[in-house]
Amino acid sequence: MRKLIFLLFLVLSTHIVFAQQYDLVLEGGRVIDPETGMDAARNVGIRDGKIVRISSEALSGRRVIHTGGLVVAPGFIDLHQHGQDMESQRVKALDGVTTALELEIGAPDVAQFLKAKEGRSLIHYGTAASHVAARVLVFGSPLPPGEILPKNGQATDQPATTEQIMRIEQRLRSELDAGGLALGMGIQYTPGATRLEVIDMFRLAAERKVPVYTHVRSSGHVEPGSSIESVSEVIAASAITGAPLHIVHINSSCLHDAPECLSMIEGARARGLDVTTEAYPYIAGMTFINSAVFNPGWQEKQGGISYGDLVLPNTGKHLTRESFDELHNSSAPQTVLIFSNSQEVLDKVIPQPLVMIASDGIQGHPRNAGTYSRVLAQYVREKGIITLMDALRKMSLMPAEMLERSTPAARHKGRLQEGADADIVVFDAATIGDRATFEKPMEPSVGVHYLLVAGSVVVDEGKIVPDVFPGRALLGPGKR
């Protein structure tokens, strides 16, 4: 009898020990959660891709990572990432990003986008349904494979007929059914889209209960077509339809009028409208030189810049009128850096409480590799105009809350709490920083020691772990 009792005790004890064993423990780090305000030394127990325990007591794990002296925070969520290739994913991971989504414009084919990345993604992914792609498809000029923006032409400049708008909406419905998280609009790239077409797209988004992520119609101070007018257009469309609105890169859309554009968004929110925005910490933007952005009058709309303010990525070559005309008229896609903003404007925009951080990342611009580390290095550590807690809120919690309009899965992201997804960045606040430059835009950031995606370690002691692909799709309401 005693032997039986001993065996039962042994089995029970083994079961208890196993139940308390975690797949991974992050031990002794400075755990920060922007939602609850936690900022304390804690141990984090992770099991089956979830944060199971946060405690001041010692925890047992199959692997224990000592994180003393390091910040343990929710992984950064990038709502605006064009570069979805593996090389871009690696530099995003080293910049602390656990989720990178193509929401400004969206992928031309949602189902194809999702299938191509399934089981092959380092970090989480997802996309909007692309109004731009649907529009040029209906006009008979589908985007070439691998492209998300059209060359300027009839499909971008001409207004759509009633029948064409119906076909655009039909295409977008099927794209949302395939898993699109939102409706993505690049109005500046389709200047033929009338105000009514824009409202019709917002009506579709409201009908499908998804937000609209939009690049507004124009930038600059000159009327008509100013950034003030362009922001007014989409806020009005949101007010009319009830569709949530996210205005991308307010820094490059509004340039020197960005503070006034932010006050417009603040006013809209104060009156009950669901309007949000984002910015990236660089004075130069980048887009394709043969797109509608460079239609006649582009110099004035970009704040009075000239040909010399356009620079070819990687080479540092400034354009002339002759080289601009040659590239603008070419059928080959060519990106160009646009130096049209100032550090003074950025320093007003980035700390603004309504502004979340998003990179607009694509190869050729340092924002692809360095956005998040740059904010932490410049605005938190060096300039001291944002607290670490506020910076992390802008990078994790605020984007997650925006995503909750599209998918309930986002409720478990952007937080470092028991029950949340184990998407975690561990970094050294004293050394984290960007190394990417306009001459070397793919230089990875430094200071991220570990990165966990769904509980899997993808950055280990500052290095990418090979052949690990834990990234999963975030899907919109049409697919769930």
C-alpha positions as CSV (number, residue, x, y, z in Angstrom):
1,M,0.0,0.0,0.0
2,R,2.8,2.4,0.9
3,K,4.5,1.6,-2.4
4,L,1.3,2.4,-4.3
5,I,1.0,5.7,-2.4
6,F,4.6,6.6,-3.1
7,L,4.1,5.9,-6.8
8,L,1.0,8.0,-7.0
9,F,2.9,10.8,-5.2
10,L,5.7,10.5,-7.7
11,V,3.4,10.7,-10.7
12,L,1.5,13.6,-9.2
13,S,4.8,15.5,-8.4
14,T,6.1,14.9,-11.9
15,H,2.8,16.1,-13.4
16,I,3.0,19.3,-11.3
17,V,6.6,20.0,-12.3
18,F,5.8,19.4,-16.0
19,A,2.8,21.7,-15.7
20,Q,5.0,24.5,-14.4
21,Q,7.7,23.9,-17.0
22,Y,7.7,26.5,-19.8
23,D,9.0,26.2,-23.3
24,L,11.0,29.3,-22.8
25,V,11.6,31.7,-19.9
26,L,12.9,35.3,-20.3
27,E,14.5,35.9,-16.9
28,G,15.1,39.1,-15.1
29,G,14.5,41.7,-17.8
30,R,12.8,45.1,-17.6
31,V,9.3,44.0,-18.7
32,I,7.3,46.9,-20.2
33,D,3.6,46.7,-21.2
34,P,2.2,49.9,-22.7
35,E,-1.5,48.9,-22.0
36,T,-1.2,48.3,-18.2
37,G,1.8,50.6,-17.6
38,M,3.9,47.7,-16.1
39,D,7.6,48.6,-16.0
40,A,9.4,46.2,-13.7
41,A,11.9,43.4,-13.4
42,R,10.0,40.2,-14.1
43,N,10.3,36.7,-15.4
44,V,8.2,35.7,-18.4
45,G,7.1,32.1,-19.0
46,I,6.1,31.1,-22.6
47,R,4.3,28.0,-23.7
48,D,2.7,27.1,-27.0
49,G,3.3,30.5,-28.5
50,K,1.6,32.3,-25.6
51,I,2.7,34.3,-22.6
52,V,1.5,32.1,-19.8
53,R,3.1,33.7,-16.8
54,I,4.7,37.0,-15.7
55,S,6.1,36.8,-12.3
56,S,8.7,38.1,-9.9
57,E,9.3,34.5,-8.8
58,A,11.7,32.2,-10.5
59,L,10.3,30.2,-13.4
60,S,11.5,26.9,-14.9
61,G,11.8,26.4,-18.7
62,R,13.3,24.1,-21.3
63,R,15.4,27.1,-22.2
64,V,16.0,30.1,-20.0
65,I,17.3,33.3,-21.5
66,H,18.8,35.8,-19.0
67,T,17.6,39.3,-20.0
68,G,18.9,41.3,-17.0
69,G,19.7,44.8,-18.2
70,L,17.5,44.5,-21.3
71,V,14.0,45.7,-22.1
72,V,11.4,43.0,-22.7
73,A,8.5,44.6,-24.7
74,P,5.8,43.7,-27.2
75,G,7.1,43.1,-30.7
76,F,6.7,46.1,-33.0
77,I,3.7,46.1,-35.4
78,D,4.4,47.8,-38.8
79,L,1.1,48.6,-40.5
80,H,2.8,49.9,-43.6
81,Q,5.5,47.6,-45.1
82,H,5.8,47.3,-48.8
83,G,9.0,45.1,-48.8
84,Q,7.6,41.6,-48.2
85,D,10.7,39.8,-49.5
86,M,12.9,37.7,-47.1
87,E,15.8,40.1,-47.1
88,S,13.4,42.9,-45.9
89,Q,11.9,40.5,-43.3
90,R,15.4,39.9,-41.8
91,V,16.2,43.6,-41.4
92,K,12.6,44.2,-40.0
93,A,13.3,41.4,-37.4
94,L,16.6,43.0,-36.4
95,D,14.7,46.3,-36.0
96,G,12.3,44.6,-33.5
97,V,9.3,44.0,-35.8
98,T,7.2,40.9,-35.3
99,T,4.3,41.8,-37.7
100,A,4.7,43.7,-41.0
101,L,1.6,44.4,-43.0
102,E,1.0,45.8,-46.5
103,L,-2.0,48.0,-45.8
104,E,-1.4,51.4,-47.5
105,I,-1.9,50.1,-51.0
106,G,-2.5,46.4,-50.5
107,A,-1.4,43.4,-52.6
108,P,-3.0,43.1,-56.1
109,D,-4.1,39.5,-55.4
110,V,-4.8,38.8,-51.7
111,A,-5.1,35.0,-52.1
112,Q,-1.9,34.8,-54.1
113,F,-0.1,37.0,-51.5
114,L,-1.2,34.8,-48.6
115,K,-0.5,31.5,-50.3
116,A,3.1,32.6,-51.3
117,K,4.0,33.4,-47.7
118,E,2.3,30.5,-45.9
119,G,5.0,28.6,-44.0
120,R,7.8,30.8,-45.5
121,S,7.6,33.9,-43.4
122,L,9.9,35.0,-40.6
123,I,7.4,37.4,-39.1
124,H,3.6,37.8,-39.2
125,Y,2.0,39.2,-42.4
126,G,-1.2,40.4,-44.0
127,T,-2.5,42.8,-46.6
128,A,-5.3,45.1,-47.6
129,A,-7.5,44.7,-50.7
130,S,-6.0,47.1,-53.3
131,H,-8.3,49.8,-54.8
132,V,-5.4,50.8,-57.0
133,A,-4.9,47.3,-58.5
134,A,-8.7,46.7,-58.8
135,R,-9.1,50.0,-60.7
136,V,-6.3,49.5,-63.3
137,L,-7.5,45.9,-63.8
138,V,-11.0,47.2,-64.6
139,F,-9.5,49.7,-67.0
140,G,-7.7,46.8,-68.8
141,S,-4.2,47.6,-67.6
142,P,-3.4,45.0,-64.8
143,L,-0.3,45.5,-62.8
144,P,2.8,43.6,-63.9
145,P,3.8,40.7,-61.6
146,G,5.5,42.0,-58.4
147,E,4.3,45.6,-58.8
148,I,1.8,47.3,-56.5
149,L,1.7,50.7,-58.3
150,P,0.8,51.5,-61.9
151,K,2.7,53.7,-64.3
152,N,0.9,57.0,-64.9
153,G,-1.6,56.7,-67.8
154,Q,-5.2,56.3,-68.8
155,A,-6.0,53.8,-66.1
156,T,-4.9,56.2,-63.4
157,D,-5.9,59.6,-64.8
158,Q,-9.4,58.9,-66.3
159,P,-12.6,59.0,-64.2
160,A,-14.4,55.7,-63.9
161,T,-17.9,55.2,-65.2
162,T,-20.7,54.0,-63.0
163,E,-20.3,50.5,-64.5
164,Q,-16.6,50.6,-63.9
165,I,-17.0,51.6,-60.3
166,M,-19.4,48.6,-59.8
167,R,-16.8,46.3,-61.3
168,I,-14.1,47.8,-59.0
169,E,-16.3,47.2,-56.0
170,Q,-17.0,43.6,-57.2
171,R,-13.2,42.9,-57.4
172,L,-12.6,44.4,-54.0
173,R,-15.4,42.3,-52.4
174,S,-13.7,39.2,-53.7
175,E,-10.3,40.4,-52.3
176,L,-11.8,41.1,-48.9
177,D,-13.4,37.6,-49.0
178,A,-9.9,36.2,-49.6
179,G,-8.7,37.7,-46.3
180,G,-8.0,41.3,-46.9
181,L,-7.7,43.2,-43.6
182,A,-8.8,46.5,-45.0
183,L,-9.4,48.5,-48.1
184,G,-6.1,50.2,-49.3
185,M,-6.2,53.3,-51.4
186,G,-3.4,55.3,-53.0
187,I,-5.5,58.2,-54.2
188,Q,-2.5,60.2,-55.4
189,Y,-1.6,57.3,-57.7
190,T,-5.1,57.3,-59.2
191,P,-5.9,61.0,-59.7
192,G,-8.7,60.2,-62.0
193,A,-10.7,58.8,-59.1
194,T,-13.5,61.4,-58.4
195,R,-14.6,62.4,-55.0
196,L,-17.7,60.3,-55.5
197,E,-15.6,57.2,-56.4
198,V,-13.6,57.7,-53.1
199,I,-16.9,57.9,-51.1
200,D,-18.2,54.8,-52.9
201,M,-15.0,52.9,-51.8
202,F,-15.5,54.1,-48.2
203,R,-19.1,52.9,-48.4
204,L,-17.9,49.5,-49.4
205,A,-15.5,49.5,-46.5
206,A,-18.2,50.4,-44.1
207,E,-20.5,47.7,-45.5
208,R,-17.8,45.1,-45.0
209,K,-16.8,46.5,-41.5
210,V,-13.2,47.2,-42.4
211,P,-11.1,50.4,-42.3
212,V,-9.7,52.3,-45.2
213,Y,-5.9,52.9,-45.2
214,T,-5.2,55.7,-47.6
215,H,-2.4,57.7,-49.2
216,V,-4.3,61.0,-49.7
217,R,-4.8,62.8,-53.0
218,S,-2.1,65.4,-52.8
219,S,0.5,67.1,-50.7
220,G,1.9,70.6,-50.3
221,H,0.5,74.1,-49.5
222,V,-0.8,75.2,-52.9
223,E,-4.5,75.4,-53.4
224,P,-6.3,73.7,-55.0
225,G,-4.9,70.3,-54.2
226,S,-3.2,71.1,-50.9
227,S,-2.6,68.6,-48.2
228,I,-5.2,70.4,-46.1
229,E,-7.8,69.8,-48.8
230,S,-6.7,66.2,-49.3
231,V,-7.0,65.3,-45.6
232,S,-10.4,67.0,-45.5
233,E,-11.5,64.8,-48.4
234,V,-10.9,61.5,-46.6
235,I,-12.1,62.7,-43.2
236,A,-15.3,63.8,-44.9
237,A,-15.6,60.4,-46.6
238,S,-15.2,58.7,-43.2
239,A,-17.8,61.0,-41.7
240,I,-20.3,60.3,-44.5
241,T,-19.9,56.6,-44.5
242,G,-18.8,55.6,-41.0
243,A,-15.8,53.7,-42.3
244,P,-12.8,53.9,-40.0
245,L,-9.9,55.9,-41.6
246,H,-6.2,55.5,-41.3
247,I,-4.1,58.2,-43.0
248,V,-0.6,56.9,-43.9
249,H,2.7,58.8,-43.4
250,I,1.2,62.1,-42.3
251,N,4.8,63.5,-42.4
252,S,5.3,63.1,-46.1
253,S,1.6,63.6,-47.1
254,C,1.4,67.0,-45.4
255,L,5.0,68.1,-45.2
256,H,5.3,71.5,-43.5
257,D,1.5,71.5,-42.9
258,A,1.7,68.3,-40.9
259,P,1.0,70.0,-37.6
260,E,-2.2,71.5,-39.0
261,C,-3.2,68.2,-40.5
262,L,-2.7,66.5,-37.2
263,S,-4.9,69.2,-35.6
264,M,-7.6,68.3,-38.1
265,I,-7.4,64.6,-37.2
266,E,-7.5,65.5,-33.5
267,G,-10.6,67.6,-34.1
268,A,-12.3,64.8,-36.1
269,R,-11.6,62.3,-33.3
270,A,-12.9,64.7,-30.6
271,R,-16.2,64.7,-32.5
272,G,-16.5,60.9,-32.6
273,L,-14.9,60.0,-35.9
274,D,-12.6,57.0,-36.1
275,V,-9.5,58.5,-37.7
276,T,-5.9,57.5,-37.0
277,T,-2.5,58.2,-38.5
278,E,1.2,57.3,-38.6
279,A,4.7,58.7,-39.5
280,Y,8.2,57.6,-40.1
281,P,11.4,59.4,-38.8
282,Y,13.1,60.4,-42.1
283,I,13.1,63.7,-44.0
284,A,13.0,62.0,-47.4
285,G,10.2,59.9,-48.9
286,M,10.4,57.5,-51.8
287,T,8.2,56.4,-54.7
288,F,8.2,55.4,-58.3
289,I,9.3,58.2,-60.7
290,N,6.9,57.2,-63.5
291,S,3.9,57.3,-61.2
292,A,1.2,60.0,-61.1
293,V,2.9,61.6,-58.1
294,F,5.1,63.3,-60.8
295,N,2.3,64.7,-62.9
296,P,2.8,68.3,-64.0
297,G,3.0,70.6,-60.9
298,W,4.8,68.0,-58.8
299,Q,7.4,70.5,-57.7
300,E,4.9,72.9,-56.0
301,K,2.9,70.0,-54.5
302,Q,6.1,68.6,-52.9
303,G,6.8,71.9,-51.2
304,G,8.6,73.8,-53.9
305,I,11.4,71.3,-54.5
306,S,13.5,70.9,-57.7
307,Y,15.0,68.2,-59.8
308,G,18.1,68.2,-57.6
309,D,16.0,67.2,-54.6
310,L,15.3,63.8,-56.3
311,V,18.0,61.2,-55.6
312,L,18.5,57.7,-57.0
313,P,18.6,55.1,-54.2
314,N,22.0,53.5,-53.3
315,T,23.9,55.7,-55.8
316,G,23.3,59.1,-54.3
317,K,22.9,60.6,-57.8
318,H,20.9,63.8,-57.9
319,L,18.6,64.1,-60.9
320,T,18.6,66.9,-63.5
321,R,15.7,67.8,-65.7
322,E,17.1,65.6,-68.5
323,S,17.6,62.5,-66.3
324,F,14.2,63.1,-64.7
325,D,12.4,63.2,-68.1
326,E,14.2,60.1,-69.2
327,L,13.2,58.1,-66.2
328,H,9.7,59.5,-65.9
329,N,8.9,58.6,-69.5
330,S,10.4,55.1,-69.2
331,S,8.2,52.0,-68.9
332,A,10.7,50.5,-66.4
333,P,9.9,51.0,-62.8
334,Q,12.4,53.2,-60.9
335,T,12.2,54.4,-57.3
336,V,13.5,57.8,-56.4
337,L,14.2,59.5,-53.0
338,I,12.3,62.7,-52.5
339,F,14.0,65.2,-50.1
340,S,11.0,67.4,-49.3
341,N,10.7,67.6,-45.5
342,S,12.7,69.0,-42.6
343,Q,13.9,67.7,-39.3
344,E,12.0,70.5,-37.6
345,V,8.7,69.2,-38.9
346,L,9.6,65.6,-38.0
347,D,10.4,66.6,-34.4
348,K,6.9,68.1,-34.1
349,V,5.2,65.1,-35.7
350,I,6.8,62.0,-34.1
351,P,6.1,62.9,-30.5
352,Q,2.4,63.8,-31.1
353,P,0.3,61.5,-29.0
354,L,-2.0,60.5,-32.0
355,V,0.9,59.4,-34.2
356,M,1.9,55.8,-34.3
357,I,5.1,54.6,-36.0
358,A,5.0,52.8,-39.3
359,S,7.9,52.5,-41.8
360,D,6.5,52.6,-45.3
361,G,9.4,50.2,-45.8
362,I,10.8,49.2,-49.2
363,Q,14.3,48.4,-50.4
364,G,16.2,51.5,-51.4
365,H,15.2,53.6,-48.3
366,P,16.7,53.3,-44.9
367,R,13.2,53.3,-43.3
368,N,12.9,49.7,-44.4
369,A,15.7,48.6,-42.0
370,G,15.9,51.3,-39.3
371,T,12.6,53.0,-38.5
372,Y,12.0,51.6,-35.0
373,S,15.5,51.6,-33.7
374,R,15.9,55.2,-35.0
375,V,12.9,56.4,-33.0
376,L,14.3,54.7,-29.9
377,A,17.8,56.0,-30.4
378,Q,16.9,59.6,-31.5
379,Y,13.7,60.5,-29.8
380,V,13.9,58.5,-26.6
381,R,17.6,58.2,-25.8
382,E,19.3,61.2,-27.5
383,K,16.6,64.0,-27.7
384,G,14.6,62.8,-24.7
385,I,11.3,64.1,-26.1
386,I,9.5,60.8,-25.9
387,T,9.5,58.4,-23.0
388,L,10.3,54.8,-23.6
389,M,6.8,53.8,-22.6
390,D,5.3,56.2,-25.1
391,A,7.6,55.1,-27.9
392,L,6.7,51.4,-27.3
393,R,3.0,52.4,-27.2
394,K,3.3,54.0,-30.7
395,M,5.1,50.9,-32.0
396,S,3.0,48.1,-30.5
397,L,-0.2,48.9,-28.7
398,M,-1.6,51.6,-30.9
399,P,-1.1,49.6,-34.1
400,A,-2.6,46.5,-32.5
401,E,-5.7,48.6,-31.4
402,M,-6.0,49.8,-35.0
403,L,-5.9,46.2,-36.3
404,E,-8.6,45.2,-33.9
405,R,-11.0,46.9,-36.3
406,S,-10.1,44.2,-38.8
407,T,-9.4,41.1,-36.8
408,P,-9.9,39.9,-33.2
409,A,-6.5,38.2,-33.4
410,A,-5.0,41.7,-32.8
411,R,-6.4,41.8,-29.3
412,H,-3.6,39.4,-28.3
413,K,-0.8,41.4,-30.0
414,G,0.9,44.7,-28.9
415,R,0.7,43.7,-25.3
416,L,3.1,42.0,-22.9
417,Q,0.5,40.3,-20.6
418,E,-0.5,36.8,-19.6
419,G,-2.6,35.4,-22.4
420,A,-1.1,37.5,-25.1
421,D,0.8,36.1,-28.1
422,A,4.5,35.6,-27.4
423,D,5.6,38.2,-30.0
424,I,8.3,39.8,-28.0
425,V,11.4,42.0,-28.6
426,V,14.3,42.1,-26.2
427,F,16.7,45.0,-26.7
428,D,19.3,47.1,-25.0
429,A,17.9,50.6,-24.5
430,A,21.4,52.0,-24.1
431,T,22.7,50.8,-27.5
432,I,19.8,50.2,-29.8
433,G,20.1,52.3,-33.0
434,D,19.7,52.4,-36.7
435,R,22.7,51.9,-39.1
436,A,20.8,52.2,-42.4
437,T,21.6,55.3,-44.4
438,F,20.5,56.6,-47.8
439,E,23.8,55.3,-49.3
440,K,23.5,51.9,-47.5
441,P,19.8,51.5,-46.9
442,M,19.8,47.8,-45.9
443,E,22.3,48.0,-43.0
444,P,20.6,46.2,-40.1
445,S,19.9,47.9,-36.8
446,V,21.8,47.1,-33.7
447,G,20.7,46.5,-30.1
448,V,17.9,43.8,-30.6
449,H,19.3,40.8,-28.7
450,Y,16.3,38.5,-29.1
451,L,13.0,38.5,-31.1
452,L,10.2,36.0,-30.5
453,V,7.5,35.4,-33.1
454,A,4.6,33.2,-31.8
455,G,7.0,32.0,-29.1
456,S,9.8,30.9,-31.6
457,V,13.1,32.6,-31.3
458,V,13.9,34.2,-34.7
459,V,16.7,36.6,-33.5
460,D,19.1,34.9,-31.0
461,E,21.9,36.9,-29.5
462,G,21.5,39.5,-32.2
463,K,21.6,37.1,-35.1
464,I,18.8,35.7,-37.4
465,V,18.1,32.1,-36.6
466,P,18.2,30.1,-40.0
467,D,15.3,28.1,-41.4
468,V,12.7,29.2,-38.8
469,F,9.5,30.5,-40.3
470,P,6.9,31.0,-37.5
471,G,5.1,34.0,-39.2
472,R,1.4,33.6,-39.7
473,A,-1.3,35.5,-41.6
474,L,-3.6,38.0,-40.0
475,L,-6.9,37.7,-41.9
476,G,-9.7,40.1,-42.3
477,P,-13.4,39.4,-41.4
478,G,-14.2,38.0,-44.9
479,K,-11.9,35.0,-44.5
480,R,-12.3,34.1,-40.8
